Amino acid sequence: MKKLINATETVLTESLDGFVSAHSDLLTLGEEHKFVRRVQPKAGKVALISGGGSGHEPLHGGFVGHGMLDAACPGQVFTSPTPDQMLAAAEAVDGGAGTLFIVKNYEGDVMNFEMAAEMATGEIMTVLTNDDVAVETSTFSTGRRGVAGTLFVEKVVGAAAEEGRDLAALKALGDRANAATRSMGVALTSCTVPAAGTPTFDLGESEMELGVGIHGEPGRRRVALASANEIAEEMVTAILSDFGDQAHGGDAFVLLNGFGGTPLMELYLMFNAAEQLLARRGVTISRSLVGNYVTSLEMAGCSLTVALLDDELRRLWDAPVHTPALRWGV
Amino acid sequence: MKKLINATETVLTESLDGFVSAHSDLLTLGEEHKFVRRVQPKAGKVALISGGGSGHEPLHGGFVGHGMLDAACPGQVFTSPTPDQMLAAAEAVDGGAGTLFIVKNYEGDVMNFEMAAEMATGEIMTVLTNDDVAVETSTFSTGRRGVAGTLFVEKVVGAAAEEGRDLAALKALGDRANAATRSMGVALTSCTVPAAGTPTFDLGESEMELGVGIHGEPGRRRVALASANEIAEEMVTAILSDFGDQAHGGDAFVLLNGFGGTPLMELYLMFNAAEQLLARRGVTISRSLVGNYVTSLEMAGCSLTVALLDDELRRLWDAPVHTPALRWGV
């Protein structure tokens, strides 16, 4: 295992120390590294909290700040945070208007966020993200997995929370944004969890895992390495068939997301391939992001996320945001 | 070779097509993919042009926009652009106030930018960056290599150009910013140039290349993989010894730069290590960036850049910027 670390036990805490120090204008750490939260919480605003296993950076800590999350709870690498983390975060960022949890659909996360919601004193609602069209159940999930589309949900709900929308409205918006979003990924290599020390899965020199999960979970099938155009074709087809009639003739937000080990050159090349295929099927990209946003440590590969836009979602996507990983209009 | 590409011959052009399409609000392509430039050049402003081999994305194209570069000329991967590219870019972004080339110190780049400057009709000056303290001469360079510190030079000179400073003043500022900047890198793995198809260099399972160049050029020495703290110690020591007395008691900009294949978690952990070591030697980090900014395709590893700040450099760093890879205040 070749990693820039001191000891596997301290990877997370040392990384969080560096993260919060590099962004001390925006973020502060909760006690015992339980969460990162905005330096300046906003009274009267619904608090937005997400979290999950670490190793997907910048998700979620990198999306804490104005116009997005109020706090994020980092678990150990690829391991759910514990309920006391969410509970401590909820107390710390409570603005008196209730709390919305945004949770990726994995059994550990769902269970632990639910426990925290039951233990909390304030009102809590939850949006579950499950944008991955690759498989219907997986190693760590019953039902579809929540993957890179979570970024879109956090952004639009975060913008609406900043505008003062109430808890029930934000929950409804989050569900609607999630329902408008589909993703699919491909891995060219595995990643190595520091505490494990060996690759999560084996992939032959000329193989790829189509529909891979963000923890290296199996996808739809393992096939011979294909061209960028063929991979994009497979992703676009999977996503658009899943949308069915909804996707025709509209505009979309597209996230061409790197898993951590693929050069930006290749991500833009994949974006180019996906854009042409989408255009041919009547979907115009009106908003986009290309880069490493929801990663799997150093895994090589990428995912395509398509979110169908309407006037409200487009406006909320465009709204000002100031976080470590996304910033505009501020 | 596992890459998300269609054919090695079209990697660069397909990637540039995707890049410009994803950022069409900011950028446009020159004919024959010779350069990318700002959509809206500014009359009366000195034009800033950089470029170099591709594979270091987001450098340089990702830094084209308000407050930074006017154009960037991408060569093939790790190969200098040709003089006709710089010439075409200079013509396209000429604002009537002269042109400043910002060139990383590699023989091919220096020669080709010089030829372009000789062929051009307008007034051209050049800032050469050579921030890498690792070695005094290298595979592709006579004298020190220009590496990640180039980002700092492009940012501060870009801000000053936006304010209307003249060509000679910008040349002097660029030289001063470069002189205030030092970098050093480490590689844990090689990268693979698409056209070559095999790794640029071999590195044993428990080895690292200390002082590596951004094309995988040899560094100071090849040693056993060390801890993050030990690596940070080596980098900080190399950089601060090179600064000598200049570095005492001031504040600095630090770029903890990923080479493309190292997870963000590890980069923040390295930032944490570097910050503590710098503090112990009297250098406070007042501005920072952590992430993949000057990459070597999918190489695992990172570099540390330290730029000593004064009031002017700090103010220019903070000035608004709006490019694909850096954005604030706009």
Interface residues (C-beta under 8 A of the other chain):
Chain A: K2 K3 L4 I5 N6 A7 V11 L12 E14 S15 L16 D17 G18 F19 S21 A22 S54 G55 E57 P58 G62 V77 L188 T189 E205 S206 M208 L225 S227 A228 N229 I231 L256 G260 G261 T262 P263 L264 M265 E266 L267 Y268 L269 M270 F271 N272 A273 E275 S288 V290 N292 T295 L297 E298 A300 G301 C302 R327 W328
Chain B: K2 K3 L4 I5 N6 A7 V11 L12 E14 S15 L16 D17 G18 F19 S21 A22 S54 G55 E57 P58 G62 V77 L188 T189 E205 S206 M208 L225 S227 A228 N229 I231 L256 G260 G261 T262 P263 L264 M265 E266 L267 Y268 L269 M270 F271 N272 A273 E275 S288 V290 N292 T295 L297 E298 A300 G301 C302 R327 W328
